[in-house]
């Protein structure tokens, strides 16, 4: 019975960990990789330096749609989900192995 309760708690934790995937919108890429001859350059898509001539020409005014957003509170779901998974796994590990040892036949062991 304790193993079953631990498994249910683990399933609730896994469900909480998966919730941010459904709450969050599509991912917006903030960098683009440009390939030039033999080197790779990583540049920001929100950079005003569109000519690529140098860092001196970068403006401090952000492009439309590139304003910084606040952090997402979805990390709380991940934290609580991981805590629940740890709590649920605690009885499942040692008691589950003991249960299998006690109830396995010698043919299956």
N, CA, C and O atoms as a GROMACS GRO file, in nm:
protein
  436
    1UNK      N    1   0.082  -0.119   0.000
    1UNK     CA    2   0.000   0.000   0.000
    1UNK      C    3   0.087   0.126   0.000
    1UNK      O    4   0.056   0.224  -0.068
    2UNK      N    5   0.194   0.124   0.075
    2UNK     CA    6   0.284   0.239   0.082
    2UNK      C    7   0.354   0.262  -0.052
    2UNK      O    8   0.379   0.376  -0.092
    3UNK      N    9   0.385   0.153  -0.121
    3UNK     CA   10   0.447   0.164  -0.253
    3UNK      C   11   0.350   0.229  -0.351
    3UNK      O   12   0.390   0.312  -0.433
    4UNK      N   13   0.222   0.193  -0.343
    4UNK     CA   14   0.121   0.251  -0.432
    4UNK      C   15   0.103   0.400  -0.404
    4UNK      O   16   0.089   0.479  -0.498
    5UNK      N   17   0.103   0.438  -0.278
    5UNK     CA   18   0.091   0.581  -0.244
    5UNK      C   19   0.211   0.658  -0.298
    5UNK      O   20   0.196   0.768  -0.351
    6UNK      N   21   0.330   0.601  -0.283
    6UNK     CA   22   0.450   0.665  -0.337
    6UNK      C   23   0.444   0.679  -0.488
    6UNK      O   24   0.488   0.780  -0.543
    7UNK      N   25   0.389   0.578  -0.555
    7UNK     CA   26   0.377   0.585  -0.702
    7UNK      C   27   0.279   0.693  -0.745
    7UNK      O   28   0.301   0.761  -0.845
    8UNK      N   29   0.170   0.708  -0.670
    8UNK     CA   30   0.072   0.813  -0.702
    8UNK      C   31   0.135   0.951  -0.680
    8UNK      O   32   0.114   1.041  -0.761
    9UNK      N   33   0.210   0.967  -0.573
    9UNK     CA   34   0.276   1.096  -0.547
    9UNK      C   35   0.378   1.125  -0.658
    9UNK      O   36   0.391   1.239  -0.702
   10UNK      N   37   0.451   1.021  -0.701
   10UNK     CA   38   0.546   1.041  -0.812
   10UNK      C   39   0.474   1.081  -0.940
   10UNK      O   40   0.525   1.165  -1.014
   11UNK      N   41   0.358   1.023  -0.967
   11UNK     CA   42   0.284   1.059  -1.088
   11UNK      C   43   0.233   1.202  -1.082
   11UNK      O   44   0.232   1.272  -1.183
   12UNK      N   45   0.192   1.247  -0.964
   12UNK     CA   46   0.151   1.387  -0.949
   12UNK      C   47   0.269   1.482  -0.972
   12UNK      O   48   0.253   1.586  -1.035
   13UNK      N   49   0.386   1.445  -0.921
   13UNK     CA   50   0.505   1.526  -0.944
   13UNK      C   51   0.542   1.532  -1.091
   13UNK      O   52   0.581   1.638  -1.141
   14UNK      N   53   0.531   1.420  -1.160
   14UNK     CA   54   0.562   1.418  -1.304
   14UNK      C   55   0.463   1.504  -1.381
   14UNK      O   56   0.502   1.574  -1.474
   15UNK      N   57   0.336   1.500  -1.343
   15UNK     CA   58   0.236   1.585  -1.407
   15UNK      C   59   0.267   1.732  -1.385
   15UNK      O   60   0.254   1.812  -1.478
   16UNK      N   61   0.309   1.770  -1.264
   16UNK     CA   62   0.345   1.910  -1.237
   16UNK      C   63   0.466   1.953  -1.319
   16UNK      O   64   0.472   2.067  -1.365
   17UNK      N   65   0.562   1.863  -1.336
   17UNK     CA   66   0.680   1.897  -1.416
   17UNK      C   67   0.641   1.921  -1.561
   17UNK      O   68   0.703   2.004  -1.629
   18UNK      N   69   0.541   1.851  -1.611
   18UNK     CA   70   0.500   1.864  -1.751
   18UNK      C   71   0.409   1.985  -1.775
   18UNK      O   72   0.394   2.027  -1.889
   19UNK      N   73   0.349   2.042  -1.672
   19UNK     CA   74   0.255   2.152  -1.690
   19UNK      C   75   0.312   2.275  -1.760
   19UNK      O   76   0.242   2.331  -1.845
   20UNK      N   77   0.433   2.321  -1.731
   20UNK     CA   78   0.483   2.440  -1.801
   20UNK      C   79   0.488   2.424  -1.953
   20UNK      O   80   0.478   2.522  -2.026
   21UNK      N   81   0.503   2.304  -2.000
   21UNK     CA   82   0.503   2.281  -2.146
   21UNK      C   83   0.370   2.324  -2.206
   21UNK      O   84   0.368   2.375  -2.319
   22UNK      N   85   0.261   2.306  -2.135
   22UNK     CA   86   0.130   2.340  -2.186
   22UNK      C   87   0.091   2.485  -2.158
   22UNK      O   88   0.010   2.542  -2.232
   23UNK      N   89   0.148   2.546  -2.054
   23UNK     CA   90   0.115   2.684  -2.019
   23UNK      C   91   0.194   2.787  -2.100
   23UNK      O   92   0.143   2.895  -2.130
   24UNK      N   93   0.317   2.753  -2.135
   24UNK     CA   94   0.403   2.849  -2.203
   24UNK      C   95   0.370   2.855  -2.352
   24UNK      O   96   0.321   2.757  -2.410
   25UNK      N   97   0.396   2.968  -2.413
   25UNK     CA   98   0.375   2.984  -2.556
   25UNK      C   99   0.492   2.927  -2.635
   25UNK      O  100   0.578   2.859  -2.580
   26UNK      N  101   0.493   2.957  -2.763
   26UNK     CA  102   0.602   2.910  -2.848
   26UNK      C  103   0.733   2.977  -2.806
   26UNK      O  104   0.733   3.092  -2.760
   27UNK      N  105   0.842   2.907  -2.823
   27UNK     CA  106   0.974   2.958  -2.786
   27UNK      C  107   1.021   3.057  -2.892
   27UNK      O  108   1.013   3.028  -3.011
   28UNK      N  109   1.070   3.172  -2.849
   28UNK     CA  110   1.125   3.273  -2.940
   28UNK      C  111   1.276   3.270  -2.928
   28UNK      O  112   1.331   3.288  -2.819
   29UNK      N  113   1.343   3.248  -3.039
   29UNK     CA  114   1.488   3.242  -3.039
   29UNK      C  115   1.545   3.382  -3.025
   29UNK      O  116   1.496   3.476  -3.087
   30UNK      N  117   1.649   3.397  -2.942
   30UNK     CA  118   1.710   3.526  -2.920
   30UNK      C  119   1.842   3.542  -2.993
   30UNK      O  120   1.894   3.653  -3.003
   31UNK      N  121   1.897   3.434  -3.044
   31UNK     CA  122   2.021   3.444  -3.118
   31UNK      C  123   2.007   3.368  -3.249
   31UNK      O  124   1.925   3.278  -3.263
   32UNK      N  125   2.090   3.408  -3.343
   32UNK     CA  126   2.095   3.340  -3.472
   32UNK      C  127   2.240   3.308  -3.501
   32UNK      O  128   2.330   3.386  -3.469
   33UNK      N  129   2.264   3.195  -3.561
   33UNK     CA  130   2.400   3.157  -3.595
   33UNK      C  131   2.421   3.184  -3.743
   33UNK      O  132   2.349   3.132  -3.828
   34UNK      N  133   2.520   3.265  -3.772
   34UNK     CA  134   2.556   3.294  -3.911
   34UNK      C  135   2.686   3.224  -3.942
   34UNK      O  136   2.782   3.231  -3.866
   35UNK      N  137   2.689   3.156  -4.055
   35UNK     CA  138   2.811   3.090  -4.098
   35UNK      C  139   2.880   3.176  -4.203
   35UNK      O  140   2.819   3.218  -4.301
   36UNK      N  141   3.007   3.201  -4.180
   36UNK     CA  142   3.085   3.276  -4.278
   36UNK      C  143   3.217   3.204  -4.300
   36UNK      O  144   3.290   3.178  -4.205
   37UNK      N  145   3.247   3.175  -4.419
   37UNK     CA  146   3.364   3.099  -4.465
   37UNK      C  147   3.406   2.990  -4.367
   37UNK      O  148   3.353   2.879  -4.375
   38UNK      N  149   3.498   3.016  -4.274
   38UNK     CA  150   3.548   2.912  -4.184
   38UNK      C  151   3.516   2.938  -4.037
   38UNK      O  152   3.566   2.867  -3.950
   39UNK      N  153   3.434   3.037  -4.008
   39UNK     CA  154   3.405   3.065  -3.868
   39UNK      C  155   3.255   3.081  -3.848
   39UNK      O  156   3.181   3.110  -3.942
   40UNK      N  157   3.212   3.061  -3.725
   40UNK     CA  158   3.071   3.074  -3.688
   40UNK      C  159   3.057   3.196  -3.599
   40UNK      O  160   3.133   3.213  -3.503
   41UNK      N  161   2.960   3.281  -3.630
   41UNK     CA  162   2.936   3.401  -3.552
   41UNK      C  163   2.797   3.391  -3.490
   41UNK      O  164   2.699   3.365  -3.561
   42UNK      N  165   2.787   3.410  -3.360
   42UNK     CA  166   2.658   3.410  -3.292
   42UNK      C  167   2.621   3.555  -3.267
   42UNK      O  168   2.692   3.627  -3.197
   43UNK      N  169   2.508   3.597  -3.322
   43UNK     CA  170   2.463   3.734  -3.305
   43UNK      C  171   2.322   3.734  -3.250
   43UNK      O  172   2.248   3.636  -3.265
   44UNK      N  173   2.285   3.842  -3.186
   44UNK     CA  174   2.151   3.855  -3.131
   44UNK      C  175   2.057   3.907  -3.238
   44UNK      O  176   2.092   3.998  -3.312
   45UNK      N  177   1.938   3.850  -3.247
   45UNK     CA  178   1.839   3.897  -3.343
   45UNK      C  179   1.783   4.032  -3.302
   45UNK      O  180   1.727   4.103  -3.384
   46UNK      N  181   1.797   4.067  -3.176
   46UNK     CA  182   1.746   4.194  -3.128
   46UNK      C  183   1.851   4.305  -3.135
   46UNK      O  184   1.827   4.415  -3.086
   47UNK      N  185   1.964   4.277  -3.193
   47UNK     CA  186   2.069   4.377  -3.205
   47UNK      C  187   2.036   4.475  -3.317
   47UNK      O  188   1.986   4.435  -3.422
   48UNK      N  189   2.066   4.603  -3.293
   48UNK     CA  190   2.047   4.705  -3.396
   48UNK      C  191   2.164   4.709  -3.493
   48UNK      O  192   2.162   4.787  -3.588
   49UNK      N  193   2.264   4.627  -3.471
   49UNK     CA  194   2.383   4.625  -3.555
   49UNK      C  195   2.356   4.536  -3.676
   49UNK      O  196   2.412   4.427  -3.686
   50UNK      N  197   2.271   4.581  -3.767
   50UNK     CA  198   2.232   4.499  -3.881
   50UNK      C  199   2.340   4.493  -3.988
   50UNK      O  200   2.344   4.397  -4.066
   51UNK      N  201   2.427   4.593  -3.995
   51UNK     CA  202   2.531   4.592  -4.097
   51UNK      C  203   2.647   4.502  -4.059
   51UNK      O  204   2.722   4.458  -4.145
   52UNK      N  205   2.663   4.475  -3.929
   52UNK     CA  206   2.769   4.387  -3.882
   52UNK      C  207   2.907   4.448  -3.894
   52UNK      O  208   3.005   4.374  -3.904
   53UNK      N  209   2.917   4.584  -3.893
   53UNK     CA  210   3.046   4.647  -3.912
   53UNK      C  211   3.125   4.661  -3.784
   53UNK      O  212   3.248   4.672  -3.789
   54UNK      N  213   3.060   4.660  -3.671
   54UNK     CA  214   3.136   4.672  -3.547
   54UNK      C  215   3.046   4.702  -3.429
   54UNK      O  216   2.931   4.741  -3.447
   55UNK      N  217   3.099   4.684  -3.309
   55UNK     CA  218   3.017   4.708  -3.190
   55UNK      C  219   2.996   4.856  -3.161
   55UNK      O  220   2.913   4.889  -3.077
   56UNK      N  221   3.070   4.946  -3.228
   56UNK     CA  222   3.056   5.089  -3.202
   56UNK      C  223   2.923   5.144  -3.253
   56UNK      O  224   2.876   5.247  -3.206
   57UNK      N  225   2.863   5.076  -3.350
   57UNK     CA  226   2.741   5.127  -3.411
   57UNK      C  227   2.614   5.072  -3.348
   57UNK      O  228   2.505   5.101  -3.397
   58UNK      N  229   2.624   4.994  -3.241
   58UNK     CA  230   2.507   4.936  -3.177
   58UNK      C  231   2.435   5.044  -3.098
   58UNK      O  232   2.495   5.113  -3.017
   59UNK      N  233   2.305   5.058  -3.123
   59UNK     CA  234   2.224   5.158  -3.054
   59UNK      C  235   2.171   5.099  -2.923
   59UNK      O  236   2.157   4.978  -2.911
   60UNK      N  237   2.142   5.184  -2.827
   60UNK     CA  238   2.089   5.138  -2.700
   60UNK      C  239   1.938   5.125  -2.704
   60UNK      O  240   1.878   5.080  -2.606
   61UNK      N  241   1.874   5.164  -2.815
   61UNK     CA  242   1.729   5.155  -2.828
   61UNK      C  243   1.694   5.015  -2.880
   61UNK      O  244   1.742   4.976  -2.987
   62UNK      N  245   1.612   4.938  -2.807
   62UNK     CA  246   1.578   4.803  -2.853
   62UNK      C  247   1.485   4.807  -2.974
   62UNK      O  248   1.406   4.900  -2.990
   63UNK      N  249   1.495   4.706  -3.056
   63UNK     CA  250   1.406   4.694  -3.171
   63UNK      C  251   1.266   4.657  -3.123
   63UNK      O  252   1.252   4.604  -3.013
   64UNK      N  253   1.163   4.684  -3.203
   64UNK     CA  254   1.027   4.646  -3.161
   64UNK      C  255   1.016   4.495  -3.138
   64UNK      O  256   1.064   4.416  -3.219
   65UNK      N  257   0.954   4.457  -3.029
   65UNK     CA  258   0.938   4.316  -2.996
   65UNK      C  259   1.058   4.256  -2.923
   65UNK      O  260   1.057   4.138  -2.892
   66UNK      N  261   1.161   4.337  -2.896
   66UNK     CA  262   1.282   4.285  -2.832
   66UNK      C  263   1.298   4.337  -2.690
   66UNK      O  264   1.407   4.327  -2.633
   67UNK      N  265   1.193   4.392  -2.632
   67UNK     CA  266   1.203   4.441  -2.495
   67UNK      C  267   1.219   4.322  -2.402
   67UNK      O  268   1.164   4.214  -2.427
   68UNK      N  269   1.293   4.342  -2.295
   68UNK     CA  270   1.316   4.236  -2.198
   68UNK      C  271   1.186   4.208  -2.122
   68UNK      O  272   1.119   4.301  -2.076
   69UNK      N  273   1.153   4.080  -2.108
   69UNK     CA  274   1.036   4.041  -2.031
   69UNK      C  275   1.081   3.992  -1.894
   69UNK      O  276   1.196   3.949  -1.877
   70UNK      N  277   0.992   3.998  -1.799
   70UNK     CA  278   1.023   3.948  -1.666
   70UNK      C  279   1.037   3.797  -1.667
   70UNK      O  280   0.995   3.731  -1.762
   71UNK      N  281   1.095   3.743  -1.563
   71UNK     CA  282   1.113   3.599  -1.553
   71UNK      C  283   0.980   3.526  -1.541
   71UNK      O  284   0.879   3.584  -1.499
   72UNK      N  285   0.980   3.401  -1.577
   72UNK     CA  286   0.860   3.320  -1.574
   72UNK      C  287   0.848   3.249  -1.438
   72UNK      O  288   0.949   3.201  -1.385
   73UNK      N  289   0.729   3.242  -1.382
   73UNK     CA  290   0.713   3.171  -1.254
   73UNK      C  291   0.698   3.020  -1.271
   73UNK      O  292   0.666   2.950  -1.175
   74UNK      N  293   0.722   2.969  -1.391
   74UNK     CA  294   0.702   2.826  -1.417
   74UNK      C  295   0.805   2.738  -1.345
   74UNK      O  296   0.784   2.618  -1.332
   75UNK      N  297   0.914   2.797  -1.299
   75UNK     CA  298   1.014   2.718  -1.227
   75UNK      C  299   0.957   2.662  -1.098
   75UNK      O  300   1.007   2.562  -1.045
   76UNK      N  301   0.852   2.726  -1.045
   76UNK     CA  302   0.790   2.677  -0.922
   76UNK      C  303   0.726   2.541  -0.946
   76UNK      O  304   0.733   2.453  -0.861
   77UNK      N  305   0.662   2.523  -1.063
   77UNK     CA  306   0.602   2.394  -1.097
   77UNK      C  307   0.709   2.285  -1.105
   77UNK      O  308   0.689   2.173  -1.058
   78UNK      N  309   0.823   2.320  -1.164
   78UNK     CA  310   0.931   2.223  -1.176
   78UNK      C  311   0.985   2.187  -1.038
   78UNK      O  312   1.009   2.069  -1.009
   79UNK      N  313   1.004   2.286  -0.953
   79UNK     CA  314   1.056   2.263  -0.819
   79UNK      C  315   0.962   2.174  -0.737
   79UNK      O  316   1.005   2.075  -0.678
   80UNK      N  317   0.835   2.211  -0.733
   80UNK     CA  318   0.738   2.134  -0.655
   80UNK      C  319   0.723   1.993  -0.714
   80UNK      O  320   0.710   1.896  -0.639
   81UNK      N  321   0.724   1.982  -0.846
   81UNK     CA  322   0.715   1.851  -0.909
   81UNK      C  323   0.833   1.763  -0.874
   81UNK      O  324   0.816   1.644  -0.847
   82UNK      N  325   0.952   1.819  -0.874
   82UNK     CA  326   1.071   1.741  -0.837
   82UNK      C  327   1.068   1.701  -0.689
   82UNK      O  328   1.110   1.591  -0.654
   83UNK      N  329   1.018   1.791  -0.604
   83UNK     CA  330   1.004   1.755  -0.462
   83UNK      C  331   0.906   1.640  -0.443
   83UNK      O  332   0.932   1.547  -0.366
   84UNK      N  333   0.792   1.646  -0.514
   84UNK     CA  334   0.694   1.538  -0.504
   84UNK      C  335   0.749   1.406  -0.558
   84UNK      O  336   0.722   1.300  -0.503
   85UNK      N  337   0.825   1.415  -0.666
   85UNK     CA  338   0.884   1.292  -0.720
   85UNK      C  339   0.984   1.232  -0.621
   85UNK      O  340   0.990   1.110  -0.606
   86UNK      N  341   1.060   1.315  -0.554
   86UNK     CA  342   1.154   1.265  -0.455
   86UNK      C  343   1.085   1.203  -0.335
   86UNK      O  344   1.127   1.100  -0.284
   87UNK      N  345   0.977   1.268  -0.290
   87UNK     CA  346   0.901   1.214  -0.178
   87UNK      C  347   0.835   1.082  -0.216
   87UNK      O  348   0.833   0.988  -0.138
   88UNK      N  349   0.781   1.076  -0.338
   88UNK     CA  350   0.715   0.954  -0.382
   88UNK      C  351   0.812   0.840  -0.408
   88UNK      O  352   0.776   0.723  -0.393
   89UNK      N  353   0.933   0.873  -0.448
   89UNK     CA  354   1.031   0.770  -0.478
   89UNK      C  355   1.092   0.709  -0.352
   89UNK      O  356   1.146   0.599  -0.356
   90UNK      N  357   1.084   0.780  -0.242
   90UNK     CA  358   1.145   0.732  -0.118
   90UNK      C  359   1.091   0.596  -0.072
   90UNK      O  360   1.172   0.508  -0.044
   91UNK      N  361   0.960   0.574  -0.064
   91UNK     CA  362   0.915   0.440  -0.026
   91UNK      C  363   0.925   0.338  -0.139
   91UNK      O  364   0.938   0.218  -0.114
   92UNK      N  365   0.920   0.385  -0.263
   92UNK     CA  366   0.920   0.292  -0.376
   92UNK      C  367   1.054   0.222  -0.391
   92UNK      O  368   1.057   0.102  -0.419
   93UNK      N  369   1.163   0.291  -0.373
   93UNK     CA  370   1.295   0.231  -0.392
   93UNK      C  371   1.324   0.116  -0.297
   93UNK      O  372   1.332   0.002  -0.341
   94UNK      N  373   1.340   0.144  -0.168
   94UNK     CA  374   1.377   0.034  -0.078
   94UNK      C  375   1.265  -0.068  -0.056
   94UNK      O  376   1.292  -0.188  -0.051
   95UNK      N  377   1.140  -0.022  -0.044
   95UNK     CA  378   1.031  -0.117  -0.018
   95UNK      C  379   0.996  -0.198  -0.142
   95UNK      O  380   0.956  -0.314  -0.132
   96UNK      N  381   1.010  -0.137  -0.259
   96UNK     CA  382   0.980  -0.210  -0.383
   96UNK      C  383   1.078  -0.322  -0.407
   96UNK      O  384   1.037  -0.431  -0.448
   97UNK      N  385   1.204  -0.299  -0.382
   97UNK     CA  386   1.305  -0.404  -0.398
   97UNK      C  387   1.283  -0.515  -0.296
   97UNK      O  388   1.293  -0.633  -0.330
   98UNK      N  389   1.252  -0.478  -0.172
   98UNK     CA  390   1.225  -0.579  -0.069
   98UNK      C  391   1.102  -0.661  -0.104
   98UNK      O  392   1.100  -0.782  -0.084
   99UNK      N  393   0.999  -0.595  -0.155
   99UNK     CA  394   0.877  -0.666  -0.194
   99UNK      C  395   0.905  -0.767  -0.305
   99UNK      O  396   0.857  -0.880  -0.300
  100UNK      N  397   0.983  -0.725  -0.404
  100UNK     CA  398   1.017  -0.817  -0.513
  100UNK      C  399   1.101  -0.935  -0.463
  100UNK      O  400   1.080  -1.049  -0.506
  101UNK      N  401   1.194  -0.909  -0.372
  101UNK     CA  402   1.276  -1.016  -0.317
  101UNK      C  403   1.191  -1.117  -0.239
  101UNK      O  404   1.214  -1.237  -0.247
  102UNK      N  405   1.095  -1.068  -0.163
  102UNK     CA  406   1.013  -1.156  -0.080
  102UNK      C  407   0.912  -1.236  -0.162
  102UNK      O  408   0.879  -1.349  -0.124
  103UNK      N  409   0.863  -1.181  -0.271
  103UNK     CA  410   0.755  -1.246  -0.344
  103UNK      C  411   0.799  -1.307  -0.478
  103UNK      O  412   0.714  -1.358  -0.551
  104UNK      N  413   0.923  -1.304  -0.511
  104UNK     CA  414   0.970  -1.366  -0.635
  104UNK      C  415   0.999  -1.514  -0.609
  104UNK      O  416   1.054  -1.550  -0.505
  105UNK      N  417   0.961  -1.596  -0.705
  105UNK     CA  418   0.994  -1.739  -0.692
  105UNK      C  419   1.140  -1.761  -0.730
  105UNK      O  420   1.203  -1.674  -0.789
  106UNK      N  421   1.192  -1.877  -0.697
  106UNK     CA  422   1.332  -1.904  -0.729
  106UNK      C  423   1.353  -1.918  -0.880
  106UNK      O  424   1.463  -1.894  -0.930
  107UNK      N  425   1.249  -1.957  -0.952
  107UNK     CA  426   1.260  -1.968  -1.097
  107UNK      C  427   1.275  -1.830  -1.161
  107UNK      O  428   1.344  -1.816  -1.262
  108UNK      N  429   1.212  -1.727  -1.104
  108UNK     CA  430   1.217  -1.592  -1.159
  108UNK      C  431   1.331  -1.509  -1.103
  108UNK      O  432   1.361  -1.402  -1.155
  109UNK      N  433   1.395  -1.556  -1.000
  109UNK     CA  434   1.501  -1.480  -0.937
  109UNK      C  435   1.628  -1.501  -1.009
  109UNK      O  436   1.731  -1.444  -0.971
   0.00000   0.00000   0.00000
